[in-house]
């Protein structure tokens, strides 16, 4: 059993008691739960969008990422949402909180505070 699957199995056991904040949705998109599904399957999430990928590639003049996060999240069964090109955007689905990109930190922090009732 890989370390990632072991960590996910442990998280699965305590998921009802903890808040999961995903700073990098690739972690949850690539790690399968023991039952063969994904943490993000049937969950509403956000992350770096295809539009942002396209913009970044054009600005840099090269392909920056070899794959697309938005496409990967959708392929893994997530309900992907985007707040627009480099806009601060956060999604909370139960105990799972995701931010679209680096400009979403404040909204993610506010969602965490709301989720823990502080």
C-alpha positions as CSV (number, residue, x, y, z in Angstrom):
1,X,0.0,0.0,0.0
2,X,1.5,3.3,-1.0
3,X,2.0,6.1,1.6
4,X,-0.6,8.3,-0.2
5,X,-3.3,5.5,0.0
6,X,-2.4,4.9,3.7
7,X,-2.8,8.6,4.4
8,X,-6.1,8.7,2.6
9,X,-7.3,5.6,4.5
10,X,-6.5,7.3,7.7
11,X,-8.3,10.5,6.6
12,X,-11.3,8.5,5.6
13,X,-11.5,7.1,9.1
14,X,-11.5,10.5,10.7
15,X,-13.2,12.6,7.9
16,X,-16.3,13.2,10.0
17,X,-14.2,14.9,12.6
18,X,-11.9,17.1,10.6
19,X,-11.9,19.9,8.2
20,X,-10.0,19.3,4.9
21,X,-8.4,22.3,3.3
22,X,-6.9,21.6,-0.1
23,X,-4.3,24.1,-1.1
24,X,-3.3,21.9,-4.1
25,X,-6.2,19.9,-5.5
26,X,-3.8,17.7,-7.4
27,X,-3.2,15.9,-4.1
28,X,-6.8,14.9,-3.9
29,X,-7.2,14.3,-7.6
30,X,-4.3,11.8,-7.8
31,X,-4.9,9.9,-4.5
32,X,-7.5,7.1,-4.7
33,X,-9.5,6.2,-1.6
34,X,-9.4,2.5,-0.7
35,X,-12.7,1.9,-2.4
36,X,-11.3,3.0,-5.8
37,X,-12.8,6.4,-5.8
38,X,-11.2,9.9,-5.2
39,X,-11.6,12.4,-2.4
40,X,-12.9,14.9,-4.9
41,X,-15.4,12.5,-6.7
42,X,-18.9,14.0,-6.6
43,X,-17.6,17.0,-4.7
44,X,-17.7,20.6,-5.7
45,X,-14.1,22.0,-6.0
46,X,-12.1,24.7,-7.7
47,X,-8.4,25.0,-8.7
48,X,-6.3,26.6,-11.5
49,X,-8.7,26.9,-14.5
50,X,-8.0,26.0,-18.1
51,X,-8.5,29.7,-19.0
52,X,-5.8,30.6,-16.5
53,X,-3.6,27.9,-17.9
54,X,-4.1,29.3,-21.5
55,X,-3.4,32.9,-20.3
56,X,-0.2,31.9,-18.4
57,X,1.1,29.8,-21.4
58,X,0.5,32.8,-23.8
59,X,2.2,35.2,-21.4
60,X,5.2,32.9,-20.9
61,X,5.4,31.9,-24.5
62,X,5.7,28.2,-23.5
63,X,3.6,25.5,-22.1
64,X,4.0,25.8,-18.3
65,X,2.1,22.8,-17.0
66,X,2.2,19.4,-18.9
67,X,-1.4,18.7,-17.9
68,X,-4.6,20.6,-17.0
69,X,-5.9,20.6,-13.4
70,X,-9.4,21.6,-14.4
71,X,-9.6,18.7,-16.8
72,X,-8.1,16.3,-14.3
73,X,-10.5,17.3,-11.6
74,X,-13.5,16.8,-14.0
75,X,-12.1,13.4,-15.2
76,X,-11.9,12.3,-11.5
77,X,-15.6,13.0,-11.1
78,X,-15.4,16.4,-9.4
79,X,-18.0,19.2,-10.0
80,X,-15.5,21.9,-11.0
81,X,-16.3,25.6,-10.6
82,X,-14.3,28.7,-11.5
83,X,-14.6,32.3,-10.4
84,X,-13.0,33.8,-13.5
85,X,-9.6,34.6,-14.8
86,X,-7.3,35.1,-11.8
87,X,-10.2,36.1,-9.5
88,X,-10.2,35.3,-5.8
89,X,-12.6,32.3,-5.6
90,X,-13.2,29.6,-3.0
91,X,-15.5,26.6,-2.8
92,X,-16.7,24.9,0.3
93,X,-18.3,21.5,0.0
94,X,-18.9,20.2,3.5
95,X,-15.5,19.9,5.2
96,X,-13.6,20.2,1.9
97,X,-12.4,23.7,1.1
98,X,-10.6,24.6,-2.2
99,X,-9.2,27.8,-3.5
100,X,-8.9,28.5,-7.3
101,X,-5.3,29.8,-7.2
102,X,-2.9,32.0,-5.2
103,X,-5.2,35.0,-5.2
104,X,-7.8,33.0,-3.3
105,X,-6.0,32.7,0.1
106,X,-8.1,35.3,1.9
107,X,-11.3,33.7,0.8
108,X,-10.0,30.2,1.8
109,X,-9.0,31.6,5.2
110,X,-12.5,33.1,5.7
111,X,-14.1,29.8,4.7
112,X,-11.9,27.9,7.2
113,X,-12.8,30.4,10.0
114,X,-16.5,30.0,9.1
115,X,-16.2,26.2,9.0
116,X,-14.7,25.9,12.5
117,X,-17.1,28.5,13.9
118,X,-14.5,31.0,15.1
